[in-house]
Amino acid sequence: MSEITLIVPNDWVTEEKLVEITGLRPGTIERARKNCWMIGREYLHVSPDGVPKKNSECMYNRKAVDQWVESMSKKQPGARQ
């Protein structure tokens, strides 16, 4: 018999978990981080020494990312405004 593990994610997740949760591709996440998202709202740089740098790993606020995706519904080609 196989074992099933259910994971309930935190508000802040790694890119790997964000991909699993949202279905966004890593390239989409990178472009959104560079062009649309704000540090502290959708993502944060984190570091084990407590002093993150620009090239430090990012953690993502999955709830803020969900809101960003939801905001796309009003911007769809042909959508009524």
PDB file of N, CA, C and O in Angstrom:
ATOM      1  N   MET A   1       0.839  -1.175   0.000  1.00  0.00           N
ATOM      2  CA  MET A   1       0.000   0.000   0.000  1.00  0.00           C
ATOM      3  C   MET A   1       0.886   1.242   0.000  1.00  0.00           C
ATOM      4  O   MET A   1       1.892   1.292   0.708  1.00  0.00           O
ATOM      5  N   SER A   2       0.516   2.231  -0.785  1.00  0.00           N
ATOM      6  CA  SER A   2       1.312   3.462  -0.831  1.00  0.00           C
ATOM      7  C   SER A   2       0.825   4.437   0.236  1.00  0.00           C
ATOM      8  O   SER A   2      -0.338   4.424   0.639  1.00  0.00           O
ATOM      9  N   GLU A   3       1.731   5.263   0.667  1.00  0.00           N
ATOM     10  CA  GLU A   3       1.431   6.232   1.712  1.00  0.00           C
ATOM     11  C   GLU A   3       1.213   7.606   1.071  1.00  0.00           C
ATOM     12  O   GLU A   3       1.962   8.002   0.178  1.00  0.00           O
ATOM     13  N   ILE A   4       0.206   8.318   1.520  1.00  0.00           N
ATOM     14  CA  ILE A   4      -0.096   9.648   1.015  1.00  0.00           C
ATOM     15  C   ILE A   4       0.252  10.657   2.104  1.00  0.00           C
ATOM     16  O   ILE A   4      -0.143  10.505   3.260  1.00  0.00           O
ATOM     17  N   THR A   5       0.991  11.681   1.715  1.00  0.00           N
ATOM     18  CA  THR A   5       1.344  12.748   2.645  1.00  0.00           C
ATOM     19  C   THR A   5       0.661  14.029   2.194  1.00  0.00           C
ATOM     20  O   THR A   5       0.796  14.435   1.040  1.00  0.00           O
ATOM     21  N   LEU A   6      -0.058  14.654   3.083  1.00  0.00           N
ATOM     22  CA  LEU A   6      -0.754  15.904   2.794  1.00  0.00           C
ATOM     23  C   LEU A   6       0.051  17.032   3.417  1.00  0.00           C
ATOM     24  O   LEU A   6       0.326  17.022   4.617  1.00  0.00           O
ATOM     25  N   ILE A   7       0.427  18.008   2.594  1.00  0.00           N
ATOM     26  CA  ILE A   7       1.208  19.143   3.070  1.00  0.00           C
ATOM     27  C   ILE A   7       0.342  20.394   3.002  1.00  0.00           C
ATOM     28  O   ILE A   7      -0.256  20.685   1.966  1.00  0.00           O
ATOM     29  N   VAL A   8       0.276  21.128   4.099  1.00  0.00           N
ATOM     30  CA  VAL A   8      -0.420  22.405   4.134  1.00  0.00           C
ATOM     31  C   VAL A   8       0.672  23.475   4.140  1.00  0.00           C
ATOM     32  O   VAL A   8       1.402  23.610   5.122  1.00  0.00           O
ATOM     33  N   PRO A   9       0.787  24.237   3.044  1.00  0.00           N
ATOM     34  CA  PRO A   9       1.892  25.189   2.940  1.00  0.00           C
ATOM     35  C   PRO A   9       1.736  26.397   3.854  1.00  0.00           C
ATOM     36  O   PRO A   9       0.625  26.815   4.180  1.00  0.00           O
ATOM     37  N   ASN A  10       2.873  26.943   4.257  1.00  0.00           N
ATOM     38  CA  ASN A  10       2.908  28.212   4.977  1.00  0.00           C
ATOM     39  C   ASN A  10       2.502  29.323   4.017  1.00  0.00           C
ATOM     40  O   ASN A  10       2.319  29.088   2.823  1.00  0.00           O
ATOM     41  N   ASP A  11       2.363  30.528   4.546  1.00  0.00           N
ATOM     42  CA  ASP A  11       2.099  31.677   3.679  1.00  0.00           C
ATOM     43  C   ASP A  11       3.298  31.938   2.771  1.00  0.00           C
ATOM     44  O   ASP A  11       3.123  32.285   1.603  1.00  0.00           O
ATOM     45  N   TRP A  12       4.515  31.774   3.294  1.00  0.00           N
ATOM     46  CA  TRP A  12       5.740  32.001   2.531  1.00  0.00           C
ATOM     47  C   TRP A  12       6.323  30.650   2.152  1.00  0.00           C
ATOM     48  O   TRP A  12       6.571  29.810   3.017  1.00  0.00           O
ATOM     49  N   VAL A  13       6.545  30.436   0.843  1.00  0.00           N
ATOM     50  CA  VAL A  13       7.013  29.148   0.343  1.00  0.00           C
ATOM     51  C   VAL A  13       8.199  29.341  -0.609  1.00  0.00           C
ATOM     52  O   VAL A  13       8.434  30.438  -1.115  1.00  0.00           O
ATOM     53  N   THR A  14       8.928  28.265  -0.836  1.00  0.00           N
ATOM     54  CA  THR A  14      10.028  28.294  -1.798  1.00  0.00           C
ATOM     55  C   THR A  14       9.459  28.336  -3.220  1.00  0.00           C
ATOM     56  O   THR A  14       8.267  28.119  -3.434  1.00  0.00           O
ATOM     57  N   GLU A  15      10.327  28.616  -4.171  1.00  0.00           N
ATOM     58  CA  GLU A  15       9.890  28.627  -5.568  1.00  0.00           C
ATOM     59  C   GLU A  15       9.367  27.253  -5.980  1.00  0.00           C
ATOM     60  O   GLU A  15       8.374  27.147  -6.699  1.00  0.00           O
ATOM     61  N   GLU A  16      10.043  26.208  -5.521  1.00  0.00           N
ATOM     62  CA  GLU A  16       9.627  24.845  -5.865  1.00  0.00           C
ATOM     63  C   GLU A  16       8.188  24.589  -5.414  1.00  0.00           C
ATOM     64  O   GLU A  16       7.395  24.033  -6.173  1.00  0.00           O
ATOM     65  N   LYS A  17       7.845  24.986  -4.195  1.00  0.00           N
ATOM     66  CA  LYS A  17       6.479  24.799  -3.693  1.00  0.00           C
ATOM     67  C   LYS A  17       5.496  25.720  -4.404  1.00  0.00           C
ATOM     68  O   LYS A  17       4.355  25.335  -4.659  1.00  0.00           O
ATOM     69  N   LEU A  18       5.935  26.941  -4.727  1.00  0.00           N
ATOM     70  CA  LEU A  18       5.052  27.865  -5.440  1.00  0.00           C
ATOM     71  C   LEU A  18       4.661  27.295  -6.798  1.00  0.00           C
ATOM     72  O   LEU A  18       3.513  27.418  -7.225  1.00  0.00           O
ATOM     73  N   VAL A  19       5.625  26.672  -7.473  1.00  0.00           N
ATOM     74  CA  VAL A  19       5.339  26.021  -8.757  1.00  0.00           C
ATOM     75  C   VAL A  19       4.300  24.918  -8.555  1.00  0.00           C
ATOM     76  O   VAL A  19       3.354  24.806  -9.335  1.00  0.00           O
ATOM     77  N   GLU A  20       4.475  24.104  -7.510  1.00  0.00           N
ATOM     78  CA  GLU A  20       3.541  23.000  -7.245  1.00  0.00           C
ATOM     79  C   GLU A  20       2.146  23.513  -6.891  1.00  0.00           C
ATOM     80  O   GLU A  20       1.142  22.949  -7.327  1.00  0.00           O
ATOM     81  N   ILE A  21       2.088  24.583  -6.100  1.00  0.00           N
ATOM     82  CA  ILE A  21       0.809  25.100  -5.613  1.00  0.00           C
ATOM     83  C   ILE A  21       0.039  25.831  -6.712  1.00  0.00           C
ATOM     84  O   ILE A  21      -1.163  25.623  -6.875  1.00  0.00           O
ATOM     85  N   THR A  22       0.733  26.688  -7.466  1.00  0.00           N
ATOM     86  CA  THR A  22       0.044  27.564  -8.418  1.00  0.00           C
ATOM     87  C   THR A  22       0.049  27.054  -9.841  1.00  0.00           C
ATOM     88  O   THR A  22      -0.830  27.403 -10.629  1.00  0.00           O
ATOM     89  N   GLY A  23       1.027  26.232 -10.181  1.00  0.00           N
ATOM     90  CA  GLY A  23       1.162  25.804 -11.564  1.00  0.00           C
ATOM     91  C   GLY A  23       1.946  26.793 -12.413  1.00  0.00           C
ATOM     92  O   GLY A  23       2.157  26.555 -13.602  1.00  0.00           O
ATOM     93  N   LEU A  24       2.381  27.906 -11.812  1.00  0.00           N
ATOM     94  CA  LEU A  24       3.219  28.856 -12.543  1.00  0.00           C
ATOM     95  C   LEU A  24       4.552  28.206 -12.862  1.00  0.00           C
ATOM     96  O   LEU A  24       5.059  27.400 -12.081  1.00  0.00           O
ATOM     97  N   ARG A  25       5.114  28.551 -13.996  1.00  0.00           N
ATOM     98  CA  ARG A  25       6.412  28.013 -14.389  1.00  0.00           C
ATOM     99  C   ARG A  25       7.524  28.854 -13.772  1.00  0.00           C
ATOM    100  O   ARG A  25       7.324  30.037 -13.499  1.00  0.00           O
ATOM    101  N   PRO A  26       8.690  28.258 -13.550  1.00  0.00           N
ATOM    102  CA  PRO A  26       9.808  29.025 -12.976  1.00  0.00           C
ATOM    103  C   PRO A  26      10.148  30.286 -13.769  1.00  0.00           C
ATOM    104  O   PRO A  26      10.462  31.316 -13.173  1.00  0.00           O
ATOM    105  N   GLY A  27      10.093  30.226 -15.086  1.00  0.00           N
ATOM    106  CA  GLY A  27      10.378  31.403 -15.904  1.00  0.00           C
ATOM    107  C   GLY A  27       9.343  32.504 -15.712  1.00  0.00           C
ATOM    108  O   GLY A  27       9.681  33.688 -15.719  1.00  0.00           O
ATOM    109  N   THR A  28       8.095  32.118 -15.544  1.00  0.00           N
ATOM    110  CA  THR A  28       7.028  33.096 -15.294  1.00  0.00           C
ATOM    111  C   THR A  28       7.240  33.758 -13.941  1.00  0.00           C
ATOM    112  O   THR A  28       7.066  34.969 -13.802  1.00  0.00           O
ATOM    113  N   ILE A  29       7.614  32.970 -12.951  1.00  0.00           N
ATOM    114  CA  ILE A  29       7.881  33.502 -11.616  1.00  0.00           C
ATOM    115  C   ILE A  29       9.040  34.494 -11.667  1.00  0.00           C
ATOM    116  O   ILE A  29       8.969  35.566 -11.066  1.00  0.00           O
ATOM    117  N   GLU A  30      10.096  34.144 -12.375  1.00  0.00           N
ATOM    118  CA  GLU A  30      11.252  35.026 -12.475  1.00  0.00           C
ATOM    119  C   GLU A  30      10.889  36.350 -13.152  1.00  0.00           C
ATOM    120  O   GLU A  30      11.271  37.420 -12.678  1.00  0.00           O
ATOM    121  N   ARG A  31      10.150  36.273 -14.263  1.00  0.00           N
ATOM    122  CA  ARG A  31       9.758  37.502 -14.971  1.00  0.00           C
ATOM    123  C   ARG A  31       8.824  38.364 -14.123  1.00  0.00           C
ATOM    124  O   ARG A  31       8.964  39.587 -14.087  1.00  0.00           O
ATOM    125  N   ALA A  32       7.875  37.729 -13.445  1.00  0.00           N
ATOM    126  CA  ALA A  32       6.963  38.489 -12.583  1.00  0.00           C
ATOM    127  C   ALA A  32       7.736  39.145 -11.444  1.00  0.00           C
ATOM    128  O   ALA A  32       7.467  40.293 -11.087  1.00  0.00           O
ATOM    129  N   ARG A  33       8.687  38.425 -10.879  1.00  0.00           N
ATOM    130  CA  ARG A  33       9.501  38.988  -9.794  1.00  0.00           C
ATOM    131  C   ARG A  33      10.279  40.211 -10.276  1.00  0.00           C
ATOM    132  O   ARG A  33      10.400  41.198  -9.549  1.00  0.00           O
ATOM    133  N   LYS A  34      10.802  40.148 -11.489  1.00  0.00           N
ATOM    134  CA  LYS A  34      11.596  41.263 -12.019  1.00  0.00           C
ATOM    135  C   LYS A  34      10.735  42.427 -12.503  1.00  0.00           C
ATOM    136  O   LYS A  34      11.166  43.577 -12.433  1.00  0.00           O
ATOM    137  N   ASN A  35       9.524  42.149 -12.992  1.00  0.00           N
ATOM    138  CA  ASN A  35       8.732  43.187 -13.657  1.00  0.00           C
ATOM    139  C   ASN A  35       7.478  43.652 -12.914  1.00  0.00           C
ATOM    140  O   ASN A  35       7.029  44.780 -13.117  1.00  0.00           O
ATOM    141  N   CYS A  36       6.910  42.804 -12.061  1.00  0.00           N
ATOM    142  CA  CYS A  36       5.604  43.133 -11.477  1.00  0.00           C
ATOM    143  C   CYS A  36       5.569  43.094  -9.952  1.00  0.00           C
ATOM    144  O   CYS A  36       4.943  43.946  -9.321  1.00  0.00           O
ATOM    145  N   TRP A  37       6.230  42.123  -9.369  1.00  0.00           N
ATOM    146  CA  TRP A  37       6.093  41.889  -7.941  1.00  0.00           C
ATOM    147  C   TRP A  37       6.976  42.812  -7.131  1.00  0.00           C
ATOM    148  O   TRP A  37       8.004  43.289  -7.610  1.00  0.00           O
ATOM    149  N   MET A  38       6.562  43.061  -5.892  1.00  0.00           N
ATOM    150  CA  MET A  38       7.314  43.922  -4.989  1.00  0.00           C
ATOM    151  C   MET A  38       7.959  43.094  -3.879  1.00  0.00           C
ATOM    152  O   MET A  38       7.370  42.150  -3.354  1.00  0.00           O
ATOM    153  N   ILE A  39       9.192  43.482  -3.542  1.00  0.00           N
ATOM    154  CA  ILE A  39       9.858  42.870  -2.386  1.00  0.00           C
ATOM    155  C   ILE A  39       9.029  43.193  -1.151  1.00  0.00           C
ATOM    156  O   ILE A  39       8.642  44.341  -0.935  1.00  0.00           O
ATOM    157  N   GLY A  40       8.763  42.184  -0.354  1.00  0.00           N
ATOM    158  CA  GLY A  40       7.985  42.361   0.860  1.00  0.00           C
ATOM    159  C   GLY A  40       6.505  42.081   0.679  1.00  0.00           C
ATOM    160  O   GLY A  40       5.796  41.833   1.655  1.00  0.00           O
ATOM    161  N   ARG A  41       6.031  42.118  -0.561  1.00  0.00           N
ATOM    162  CA  ARG A  41       4.626  41.811  -0.813  1.00  0.00           C
ATOM    163  C   ARG A  41       4.505  40.420  -1.415  1.00  0.00           C
ATOM    164  O   ARG A  41       3.916  39.535  -0.793  1.00  0.00           O
ATOM    165  N   GLU A  42       5.046  40.205  -2.606  1.00  0.00           N
ATOM    166  CA  GLU A  42       4.981  38.887  -3.237  1.00  0.00           C
ATOM    167  C   GLU A  42       6.202  38.020  -2.930  1.00  0.00           C
ATOM    168  O   GLU A  42       6.107  36.793  -2.946  1.00  0.00           O
ATOM    169  N   TYR A  43       7.340  38.642  -2.653  1.00  0.00           N
ATOM    170  CA  TYR A  43       8.538  37.837  -2.388  1.00  0.00           C
ATOM    171  C   TYR A  43       9.504  38.553  -1.457  1.00  0.00           C
ATOM    172  O   TYR A  43       9.451  39.770  -1.278  1.00  0.00           O
ATOM    173  N   LEU A  44      10.394  37.747  -0.868  1.00  0.00           N
ATOM    174  CA  LEU A  44      11.467  38.238   0.001  1.00  0.00           C
ATOM    175  C   LEU A  44      12.735  37.466  -0.320  1.00  0.00           C
ATOM    176  O   LEU A  44      12.680  36.290  -0.679  1.00  0.00           O
ATOM    177  N   HIS A  45      13.876  38.130  -0.191  1.00  0.00           N
ATOM    178  CA  HIS A  45      15.155  37.424  -0.232  1.00  0.00           C
ATOM    179  C   HIS A  45      15.412  36.912   1.182  1.00  0.00           C
ATOM    180  O   HIS A  45      15.182  37.629   2.156  1.00  0.00           O
ATOM    181  N   VAL A  46      15.886  35.678   1.296  1.00  0.00           N
ATOM    182  CA  VAL A  46      16.171  35.102   2.613  1.00  0.00           C
ATOM    183  C   VAL A  46      17.587  34.546   2.632  1.00  0.00           C
ATOM    184  O   VAL A  46      18.139  34.160   1.602  1.00  0.00           O
ATOM    185  N   SER A  47      18.161  34.517   3.836  1.00  0.00           N
ATOM    186  CA  SER A  47      19.522  34.040   3.994  1.00  0.00           C
ATOM    187  C   SER A  47      19.669  33.410   5.373  1.00  0.00           C
ATOM    188  O   SER A  47      19.124  33.927   6.348  1.00  0.00           O
ATOM    189  N   PRO A  48      20.398  32.299   5.469  1.00  0.00           N
ATOM    190  CA  PRO A  48      20.554  31.648   6.771  1.00  0.00           C
ATOM    191  C   PRO A  48      21.308  32.507   7.784  1.00  0.00           C
ATOM    192  O   PRO A  48      21.158  32.307   8.990  1.00  0.00           O
ATOM    193  N   ASP A  49      22.117  33.462   7.315  1.00  0.00           N
ATOM    194  CA  ASP A  49      22.839  34.322   8.259  1.00  0.00           C
ATOM    195  C   ASP A  49      22.036  35.572   8.636  1.00  0.00           C
ATOM    196  O   ASP A  49      22.517  36.412   9.396  1.00  0.00           O
ATOM    197  N   GLY A  50      20.818  35.694   8.106  1.00  0.00           N
ATOM    198  CA  GLY A  50      19.959  36.811   8.451  1.00  0.00           C
ATOM    199  C   GLY A  50      20.264  38.094   7.702  1.00  0.00           C
ATOM    200  O   GLY A  50      19.679  39.138   7.991  1.00  0.00           O
ATOM    201  N   VAL A  51      21.181  38.024   6.735  1.00  0.00           N
ATOM    202  CA  VAL A  51      21.548  39.202   5.946  1.00  0.00           C
ATOM    203  C   VAL A  51      21.401  38.851   4.468  1.00  0.00           C
ATOM    204  O   VAL A  51      22.390  38.534   3.806  1.00  0.00           O
ATOM    205  N   PRO A  52      20.163  38.905   3.943  1.00  0.00           N
ATOM    206  CA  PRO A  52      19.949  38.525   2.548  1.00  0.00           C
ATOM    207  C   PRO A  52      20.600  39.502   1.572  1.00  0.00           C
ATOM    208  O   PRO A  52      20.733  40.695   1.846  1.00  0.00           O
ATOM    209  N   LYS A  53      20.997  38.961   0.438  1.00  0.00           N
ATOM    210  CA  LYS A  53      21.597  39.739  -0.639  1.00  0.00           C
ATOM    211  C   LYS A  53      20.721  39.603  -1.878  1.00  0.00           C
ATOM    212  O   LYS A  53      19.779  38.811  -1.880  1.00  0.00           O
ATOM    213  N   LYS A  54      21.015  40.358  -2.926  1.00  0.00           N
ATOM    214  CA  LYS A  54      20.213  40.304  -4.156  1.00  0.00           C
ATOM    215  C   LYS A  54      20.199  38.918  -4.780  1.00  0.00           C
ATOM    216  O   LYS A  54      19.235  38.554  -5.453  1.00  0.00           O
ATOM    217  N   ASN A  55      21.266  38.130  -4.564  1.00  0.00           N
ATOM    218  CA  ASN A  55      21.316  36.796  -5.161  1.00  0.00           C
ATOM    219  C   ASN A  55      20.904  35.698  -4.172  1.00  0.00           C
ATOM    220  O   ASN A  55      21.073  34.514  -4.460  1.00  0.00           O
ATOM    221  N   SER A  56      20.366  36.084  -3.010  1.00  0.00           N
ATOM    222  CA  SER A  56      19.895  35.099  -2.030  1.00  0.00           C
ATOM    223  C   SER A  56      18.619  34.429  -2.529  1.00  0.00           C
ATOM    224  O   SER A  56      17.903  34.965  -3.375  1.00  0.00           O
ATOM    225  N   GLU A  57      18.358  33.264  -1.991  1.00  0.00           N
ATOM    226  CA  GLU A  57      17.128  32.536  -2.328  1.00  0.00           C
ATOM    227  C   GLU A  57      15.911  33.399  -2.019  1.00  0.00           C
ATOM    228  O   GLU A  57      15.933  34.202  -1.085  1.00  0.00           O
ATOM    229  N   CYS A  58      14.864  33.233  -2.796  1.00  0.00           N
ATOM    230  CA  CYS A  58      13.620  33.965  -2.564  1.00  0.00           C
ATOM    231  C   CYS A  58      12.572  33.039  -1.955  1.00  0.00           C
ATOM    232  O   CYS A  58      12.526  31.842  -2.240  1.00  0.00           O
ATOM    233  N   MET A  59      11.742  33.626  -1.117  1.00  0.00           N
ATOM    234  CA  MET A  59      10.544  32.972  -0.604  1.00  0.00           C
ATOM    235  C   MET A  59       9.377  33.802  -1.129  1.00  0.00           C
ATOM    236  O   MET A  59       9.484  35.018  -1.288  1.00  0.00           O
ATOM    237  N   TYR A  60       8.260  33.126  -1.395  1.00  0.00           N
ATOM    238  CA  TYR A  60       7.126  33.765  -2.055  1.00  0.00           C
ATOM    239  C   TYR A  60       5.880  33.696  -1.177  1.00  0.00           C
ATOM    240  O   TYR A  60       5.596  32.673  -0.554  1.00  0.00           O
ATOM    241  N   ASN A  61       5.148  34.799  -1.142  1.00  0.00           N
ATOM    242  CA  ASN A  61       3.893  34.868  -0.415  1.00  0.00           C
ATOM    243  C   ASN A  61       2.807  34.315  -1.340  1.00  0.00           C
ATOM    244  O   ASN A  61       2.348  34.998  -2.256  1.00  0.00           O
ATOM    245  N   ARG A  62       2.414  33.091  -1.090  1.00  0.00           N
ATOM    246  CA  ARG A  62       1.487  32.415  -2.001  1.00  0.00           C
ATOM    247  C   ARG A  62       0.138  33.117  -2.073  1.00  0.00           C
ATOM    248  O   ARG A  62      -0.511  33.087  -3.118  1.00  0.00           O
ATOM    249  N   LYS A  63      -0.294  33.743  -0.996  1.00  0.00           N
ATOM    250  CA  LYS A  63      -1.576  34.436  -1.006  1.00  0.00           C
ATOM    251  C   LYS A  63      -1.505  35.697  -1.871  1.00  0.00           C
ATOM    252  O   LYS A  63      -2.443  35.998  -2.610  1.00  0.00           O
ATOM    253  N   ALA A  64      -0.394  36.430  -1.779  1.00  0.00           N
ATOM    254  CA  ALA A  64      -0.222  37.622  -2.612  1.00  0.00           C
ATOM    255  C   ALA A  64      -0.091  37.237  -4.080  1.00  0.00           C
ATOM    256  O   ALA A  64      -0.593  37.939  -4.959  1.00  0.00           O
ATOM    257  N   VAL A  65       0.584  36.123  -4.343  1.00  0.00           N
ATOM    258  CA  VAL A  65       0.712  35.648  -5.724  1.00  0.00           C
ATOM    259  C   VAL A  65      -0.663  35.239  -6.254  1.00  0.00           C
ATOM    260  O   VAL A  65      -0.982  35.522  -7.409  1.00  0.00           O
ATOM    261  N   ASP A  66      -1.473  34.585  -5.439  1.00  0.00           N
ATOM    262  CA  ASP A  66      -2.840  34.243  -5.857  1.00  0.00           C
ATOM    263  C   ASP A  66      -3.636  35.500  -6.207  1.00  0.00           C
ATOM    264  O   ASP A  66      -4.374  35.508  -7.192  1.00  0.00           O
ATOM    265  N   GLN A  67      -3.495  36.559  -5.411  1.00  0.00           N
ATOM    266  CA  GLN A  67      -4.193  37.815  -5.695  1.00  0.00           C
ATOM    267  C   GLN A  67      -3.704  38.412  -7.010  1.00  0.00           C
ATOM    268  O   GLN A  67      -4.499  38.943  -7.785  1.00  0.00           O
ATOM    269  N   TRP A  68      -2.402  38.327  -7.263  1.00  0.00           N
ATOM    270  CA  TRP A  68      -1.839  38.834  -8.514  1.00  0.00           C
ATOM    271  C   TRP A  68      -2.422  38.069  -9.709  1.00  0.00           C
ATOM    272  O   TRP A  68      -2.800  38.670 -10.715  1.00  0.00           O
ATOM    273  N   VAL A  69      -2.489  36.748  -9.587  1.00  0.00           N
ATOM    274  CA  VAL A  69      -3.065  35.938 -10.668  1.00  0.00           C
ATOM    275  C   VAL A  69      -4.532  36.313 -10.859  1.00  0.00           C
ATOM    276  O   VAL A  69      -4.991  36.468 -11.991  1.00  0.00           O
ATOM    277  N   GLU A  70      -5.264  36.459  -9.768  1.00  0.00           N
ATOM    278  CA  GLU A  70      -6.680  36.826  -9.847  1.00  0.00           C
ATOM    279  C   GLU A  70      -6.862  38.182 -10.526  1.00  0.00           C
ATOM    280  O   GLU A  70      -7.845  38.389 -11.237  1.00  0.00           O
ATOM    281  N   SER A  71      -5.926  39.104 -10.314  1.00  0.00           N
ATOM    282  CA  SER A  71      -6.031  40.427 -10.941  1.00  0.00           C
ATOM    283  C   SER A  71      -5.930  40.344 -12.463  1.00  0.00           C
ATOM    284  O   SER A  71      -6.339  41.274 -13.159  1.00  0.00           O
ATOM    285  N   MET A  72      -5.400  39.260 -12.977  1.00  0.00           N
ATOM    286  CA  MET A  72      -5.287  39.075 -14.421  1.00  0.00           C
ATOM    287  C   MET A  72      -6.645  38.863 -15.078  1.00  0.00           C
ATOM    288  O   MET A  72      -6.780  39.046 -16.287  1.00  0.00           O
ATOM    289  N   SER A  73      -7.657  38.476 -14.292  1.00  0.00           N
ATOM    290  CA  SER A  73      -8.969  38.208 -14.892  1.00  0.00           C
ATOM    291  C   SER A  73      -9.567  39.467 -15.519  1.00  0.00           C
ATOM    292  O   SER A  73     -10.329  39.376 -16.482  1.00  0.00           O
ATOM    293  N   LYS A  74      -9.232  40.632 -14.986  1.00  0.00           N
ATOM    294  CA  LYS A  74      -9.753  41.885 -15.527  1.00  0.00           C
ATOM    295  C   LYS A  74      -8.929  42.394 -16.700  1.00  0.00           C
ATOM    296  O   LYS A  74      -9.323  43.350 -17.368  1.00  0.00           O
ATOM    297  N   LYS A  75      -7.813  41.775 -16.950  1.00  0.00           N
ATOM    298  CA  LYS A  75      -6.897  42.239 -17.996  1.00  0.00           C
ATOM    299  C   LYS A  75      -6.844  41.283 -19.189  1.00  0.00           C
ATOM    300  O   LYS A  75      -5.963  41.404 -20.040  1.00  0.00           O
ATOM    301  N   GLN A  76      -7.765  40.351 -19.254  1.00  0.00           N
ATOM    302  CA  GLN A  76      -7.767  39.355 -20.318  1.00  0.00           C
ATOM    303  C   GLN A  76      -8.122  40.004 -21.646  1.00  0.00           C
ATOM    304  O   GLN A  76      -8.943  40.921 -21.694  1.00  0.00           O
ATOM    305  N   PRO A  77      -7.507  39.531 -22.722  1.00  0.00           N
ATOM    306  CA  PRO A  77      -7.854  40.049 -24.047  1.00  0.00           C
ATOM    307  C   PRO A  77      -9.357  39.845 -24.314  1.00  0.00           C
ATOM    308  O   PRO A  77      -9.874  38.734 -24.202  1.00  0.00           O
ATOM    309  N   GLY A  78     -10.018  40.908 -24.657  1.00  0.00           N
ATOM    310  CA  GLY A  78     -11.448  40.817 -24.949  1.00  0.00           C
ATOM    311  C   GLY A  78     -12.349  40.896 -23.738  1.00  0.00           C
ATOM    312  O   GLY A  78     -13.571  40.844 -23.884  1.00  0.00           O
ATOM    313  N   ALA A  79     -11.783  41.022 -22.529  1.00  0.00           N
ATOM    314  CA  ALA A  79     -12.610  41.097 -21.318  1.00  0.00           C
ATOM    315  C   ALA A  79     -13.264  42.461 -21.228  1.00  0.00           C
ATOM    316  O   ALA A  79     -12.667  43.477 -21.582  1.00  0.00           O
ATOM    317  N   ARG A  80     -14.496  42.469 -20.752  1.00  0.00           N
ATOM    318  CA  ARG A  80     -15.206  43.740 -20.546  1.00  0.00           C
ATOM    319  C   ARG A  80     -14.660  44.419 -19.307  1.00  0.00           C
ATOM    320  O   ARG A  80     -14.363  43.771 -18.304  1.00  0.00           O
ATOM    321  N   GLN A  81     -14.536  45.712 -19.391  1.00  0.00           N
ATOM    322  CA  GLN A  81     -13.976  46.437 -18.248  1.00  0.00           C
ATOM    323  C   GLN A  81     -14.956  47.332 -17.579  1.00  0.00           C
ATOM    324  O   GLN A  81     -14.615  48.001 -16.603  1.00  0.00           O
TER     325      GLN A  81
END
